[in-house]
Amino acid sequence: VVRMAAENHCEFPVSPAGGLGTGGPCRRCSSAPLPGAGPGKWVRLNVGGTCFLTTRQTLCRDPKSFLFRLCQADPDLDSDKDETGAYLIDRDPTYFGPVLNYLRHGKLVINKDLAEEGVLEEAEFYNITSLIKLVKDKIRERDSKISQVPVKHVYRVLQCQEEELTQMVSTMSDGWKFEQV
């Protein structure tokens, strides 16, 4: 289970004795190994200040992705780590959540408050080709639905004398079409 910490507000602080408690660092962001986790199985990511914890297997789903290269300790990929050992990634954590969940279960789930374009931007940054295609398809589908909505017309009825018409037309905003009734 991965839980996100936002703005250093952690849900599972570690007591000085190592168990759950209060007043200590976040269990998932601390540098101590996680109970029951084999060496190197879990990976900590610090994306834009938010800690994510996931498995190496999840991050390695797309062998062409940045995250795969990160897990392989690619010498061409110079990546800093924070004080807890989490990889530092200077990206928006809001849009990283759907990317990580896609890698976990292969389905694209985007919160209704998130823009698909933001998820696409992250998918392109991390170079997750199957997700890029999926998000682009979703955007195309959304845009085609919008373009199929019938145009609604708003009518404004004006009554004026013929000599007042020129002045009335010149004071109206652009985008109005005139019809004589």
Buried (B, 14 or more C-beta within 10 A) or exposed (E): EBEBBEEEEBEBBBEEEEEEEEEBBBBBBBEEEEEEEEEEEBBBBBBBEBBBBBBBEBBBBBEEBBBBBBBEEEEEEEEEEBEBEBBEBEBBBBBBBBBBBBBBEEEBEBEEEBEBEBBBBBBBBBBBEBBBEBBBEBBEEEEEEEEEEEEEEEEEEEEEEEEEEEEEEEEEEEEEEEEEE
